[in-house]
Amino acid sequence: MDELAGRRVLVVEDEALVAVMVADMLEELGVVVVGPAGTLEEGLALAQHETLDAAVLDVNLRGERIDPVAEALAARGIGFVFATGYGEAPKGPFAATPIIDKPYGVERLAELLRSVIA
């Protein structure tokens, strides 16, 4: 059985079609999808209050950086992966966070989630 099955993964993504595709990929892996959240405020609320094992965070939500959500997850010891379509590399405290470039497939997503959950 895959170690991702039954894990709770937050998805924060502002593009509805991409959010649905990511949720579908995660469900294919047996993951319980939390969200998807389409705004910084929604993502932050879920990051602060939901039981989570990991997260997939779009770096840029309608011009706003995802940093507050990343900070909330880091404070709780929850691992996450940044997703970007612009090749943006996180700076500062998140420089070592795994990045997945859009578009991506289920295998790469699973690999990175396993690495942040382990």
Buried (B, 14 or more C-beta within 10 A) or exposed (E): EEBBEEBBBBBBBBBEEBBEBBBEBBEEBEBBBBBBBBEBEBBBBBBBEBEBBBBBBBBBBEEBBBBBBBBBBBEEEBBBBBBBBEEEEBEEEBEEBBBBEBEBEBEBBBEBBBEBBE
